[in-house]
Amino acid sequence: MSRNSKLISENLREEIAKELGVYEQVKQDGGSWGNVSSKDCGNIVSKAIEIANRSVENK
């Protein structure tokens, strides 16, 4: 996720990772997202897009 990490704020990424149960792995790895699977990263991005779409719809 480091390549596009600027597209999603760190706070939002952490919040979604906690919701999806991925953040514990990140914490265990000292804050590194390197060992998070591609599938989990994809799920985080999908959730962020869903949140963004809801935000646009509510405006």
N, CA and C atoms as a LAMMPS dump frame, in Angstrom:
ITEM: TIMESTEP
0
ITEM: NUMBER OF ATOMS
177
ITEM: BOX BOUNDS ff ff ff
-5.0000000000000000e+02 5.0000000000000000e+02
-5.0000000000000000e+02 5.0000000000000000e+02
-5.0000000000000000e+02 5.0000000000000000e+02
ITEM: ATOMS id mol type element x y z
1 1 1 N 0.803 -1.201 0
2 1 2 C 0 0 0
3 1 3 C 0.836 1.252 0
4 2 1 N 2.112 1.145 0.181
5 2 2 C 2.934 2.338 0.313
6 2 3 C 2.972 3.182 -0.952
7 3 1 N 2.856 2.571 -2.103
8 3 2 C 2.948 3.309 -3.352
9 3 3 C 1.835 4.35 -3.473
10 4 1 N 0.62 4.023 -3.072
11 4 2 C -0.511 4.936 -3.177
12 4 3 C -1.034 5.379 -1.813
13 5 1 N -0.181 5.325 -0.815
14 5 2 C -0.644 5.608 0.544
15 5 3 C -1.135 7.037 0.709
16 6 1 N -0.74 7.949 -0.153
17 6 2 C -1.171 9.343 -0.034
18 6 3 C -2.612 9.532 -0.501
19 7 1 N -3.172 8.544 -1.178
20 7 2 C -4.538 8.664 -1.672
21 7 3 C -5.569 8.464 -0.567
22 8 1 N -5.197 7.75 0.468
23 8 2 C -6.073 7.507 1.609
24 8 3 C -5.335 8.03 2.839
25 9 1 N -5.99 8.864 3.626
26 9 2 C -5.32 9.389 4.82
27 9 3 C -4.962 8.237 5.756
28 10 1 N -3.915 8.446 6.514
29 10 2 C -3.464 7.42 7.454
30 10 3 C -4.563 7.077 8.454
31 11 1 N -5.27 8.088 8.928
32 11 2 C -6.341 7.847 9.905
33 11 3 C -7.455 6.993 9.317
34 12 1 N -7.873 7.311 8.094
35 12 2 C -8.935 6.533 7.451
36 12 3 C -8.468 5.106 7.193
37 13 1 N -7.256 4.967 6.731
38 13 2 C -6.714 3.635 6.449
39 13 3 C -6.673 2.793 7.729
40 14 1 N -6.222 3.396 8.826
41 14 2 C -6.168 2.667 10.09
42 14 3 C -7.571 2.312 10.589
43 15 1 N -8.51 3.246 10.459
44 15 2 C -9.885 2.998 10.893
45 15 3 C -10.502 1.828 10.128
46 16 1 N -10.318 1.823 8.819
47 16 2 C -10.864 0.742 7.996
48 16 3 C -10.161 -0.576 8.318
49 17 1 N -8.847 -0.536 8.498
50 17 2 C -8.092 -1.749 8.829
51 17 3 C -8.565 -2.336 10.149
52 18 1 N -8.858 -1.473 11.122
53 18 2 C -9.389 -1.955 12.402
54 18 3 C -10.746 -2.613 12.192
55 19 1 N -11.588 -1.967 11.385
56 19 2 C -12.931 -2.499 11.107
57 19 3 C -12.853 -3.861 10.431
58 20 1 N -11.874 -4.036 9.558
59 20 2 C -11.737 -5.295 8.819
60 20 3 C -10.871 -6.319 9.549
61 21 1 N -10.338 -5.952 10.707
62 21 2 C -9.531 -6.88 11.488
63 21 3 C -8.108 -7.06 11.005
64 22 1 N -7.593 -6.1 10.263
65 22 2 C -6.249 -6.192 9.69
66 22 3 C -5.232 -5.404 10.523
67 23 1 N -5.689 -4.432 11.27
68 23 2 C -4.772 -3.502 11.932
69 23 3 C -3.887 -4.178 12.977
70 24 1 N -4.358 -5.223 13.617
71 24 2 C -3.526 -5.921 14.611
72 24 3 C -2.235 -6.424 13.976
73 25 1 N -2.324 -6.909 12.746
74 25 2 C -1.131 -7.38 12.035
75 25 3 C -0.168 -6.223 11.796
76 26 1 N -0.71 -5.065 11.421
77 26 2 C 0.124 -3.883 11.173
78 26 3 C 0.828 -3.483 12.475
79 27 1 N 0.095 -3.474 13.574
80 27 2 C 0.687 -3.124 14.869
81 27 3 C 1.787 -4.107 15.244
82 28 1 N 1.553 -5.388 15.012
83 28 2 C 2.551 -6.403 15.347
84 28 3 C 3.816 -6.229 14.519
85 29 1 N 3.661 -5.689 13.322
86 29 2 C 4.805 -5.484 12.426
87 29 3 C 5.432 -4.107 12.618
88 30 1 N 5.117 -3.442 13.715
89 30 2 C 5.732 -2.15 14.003
90 30 3 C 5.204 -1.017 13.144
91 31 1 N 3.975 -1.127 12.681
92 31 2 C 3.376 -0.068 11.864
93 31 3 C 3.61 -0.243 10.381
94 32 1 N 4.251 -1.328 9.997
95 32 2 C 4.524 -1.582 8.579
96 32 3 C 3.327 -2.266 7.919
97 33 1 N 2.975 -1.767 6.744
98 33 2 C 1.877 -2.354 5.983
99 33 3 C 2.394 -3.402 4.997
100 34 1 N 3.689 -3.655 4.995
101 34 2 C 4.317 -4.546 4.02
102 34 3 C 3.835 -5.981 4.047
103 35 1 N 3.395 -6.474 5.189
104 35 2 C 2.954 -7.855 5.286
105 35 3 C 1.449 -8.023 5.173
106 36 1 N 0.733 -6.94 4.901
107 36 2 C -0.715 -7.026 4.714
108 36 3 C -0.945 -7.579 3.31
109 37 1 N -1.795 -8.572 3.206
110 37 2 C -2.005 -9.23 1.906
111 37 3 C -2.644 -8.277 0.89
112 38 1 N -2.439 -8.593 -0.365
113 38 2 C -3.044 -7.807 -1.446
114 38 3 C -4.56 -7.819 -1.34
115 39 1 N -5.1 -8.952 -0.962
116 39 2 C -6.555 -9.064 -0.796
117 39 3 C -7.05 -8.105 0.278
118 40 1 N -6.353 -8.072 1.422
119 40 2 C -6.754 -7.164 2.491
120 40 3 C -6.587 -5.704 2.077
121 41 1 N -5.51 -5.401 1.37
122 41 2 C -5.317 -4.03 0.866
123 41 3 C -6.449 -3.657 -0.088
124 42 1 N -6.833 -4.581 -0.937
125 42 2 C -7.942 -4.347 -1.856
126 42 3 C -9.246 -4.108 -1.113
127 43 1 N -9.456 -4.855 -0.04
128 43 2 C -10.655 -4.664 0.774
129 43 3 C -10.658 -3.283 1.435
130 44 1 N -9.485 -2.826 1.866
131 44 2 C -9.381 -1.493 2.46
132 44 3 C -9.712 -0.425 1.427
133 45 1 N -9.172 -0.573 0.237
134 45 2 C -9.443 0.396 -0.831
135 45 3 C -10.923 0.375 -1.205
136 46 1 N -11.5 -0.805 -1.326
137 46 2 C -12.925 -0.913 -1.66
138 46 3 C -13.793 -0.218 -0.622
139 47 1 N -13.455 -0.416 0.636
140 47 2 C -14.214 0.22 1.723
141 47 3 C -14.045 1.741 1.671
142 48 1 N -12.842 2.216 1.376
143 48 2 C -12.596 3.66 1.273
144 48 3 C -13.407 4.257 0.126
145 49 1 N -13.491 3.548 -0.984
146 49 2 C -14.288 4.018 -2.124
147 49 3 C -15.755 4.05 -1.752
148 50 1 N -16.218 3.051 -1.048
149 50 2 C -17.606 3.01 -0.588
150 50 3 C -17.915 4.221 0.315
151 51 1 N -17.005 4.522 1.222
152 51 2 C -17.179 5.666 2.118
153 51 3 C -17.193 6.965 1.321
154 52 1 N -16.297 7.093 0.342
155 52 2 C -16.239 8.291 -0.485
156 52 3 C -17.525 8.464 -1.293
157 53 1 N -18.022 7.373 -1.843
158 53 2 C -19.264 7.44 -2.626
159 53 3 C -20.438 7.876 -1.755
160 54 1 N -20.501 7.35 -0.536
161 54 2 C -21.564 7.767 0.382
162 54 3 C -21.457 9.248 0.714
163 55 1 N -20.238 9.703 0.875
164 55 2 C -20.003 11.106 1.203
165 55 3 C -20.473 12.017 0.06
166 56 1 N -20.2 11.618 -1.167
167 56 2 C -20.605 12.401 -2.338
168 56 3 C -22.134 12.387 -2.471
169 57 1 N -22.742 11.247 -2.234
170 57 2 C -24.203 11.131 -2.326
171 57 3 C -24.915 11.992 -1.296
172 58 1 N -24.302 12.175 -0.146
173 58 2 C -24.923 12.951 0.933
174 58 3 C -24.762 14.457 0.768
175 59 1 N -23.993 14.877 -0.206
176 59 2 C -23.763 16.318 -0.408
177 59 3 C -24.772 16.915 -1.337
